[in-house]
Amino acid sequence: MIGQFSEVQKIIQTGNDIIDAILNEKFQECKKKNISMKVEGIIYASLLISDYDICTILVNAMDNAVEACERVLSDNKWITVSIGTYQEYLHLVISNSSTENVNLRTKKADRRNHGLGLENLQECVEKNQGKVSVMTEGGRFVLDILVKVVEESEN
């Protein structure tokens, strides 16, 4: 998987190679689609969550954010990613511009094979002792993810 990201410039550096690869690839995609993308945060701890689970969570979340921005009719298309570790959890907040009427169902014609991203993300987060919350308001969609990724310190 890292091989497919080898052509991507490393503009975003969070401290985790997998997360950096995904976010840098999405940054390039957003640039091509005239979507402003900002990332803030540093990961100080080694993450014990599997690379597969990180990819499932982050790729689905970012794909959904990009697709939502593409549906916005104005030029005000943006994604903001805030990421970091807090105690033994990874906290990830992805905000994006969206249409006023947010519908969490897929807009793709092939609904049988699409529209599972948020469901897969939710299952993966729950499997890793985390939680997901979704908020929408006035053209803004916020996905807030908290997932256990490091061992509690022994005292």
Beta strands, then each sheet from edge to edge (+ up, - down):
strand 1: 36-40
strand 2: 78-86
strand 3: 89-97
strand 4: 131-137
strand 5: 140-148
sheet 1: 1+ 2+ 3- 5+ 4-
end
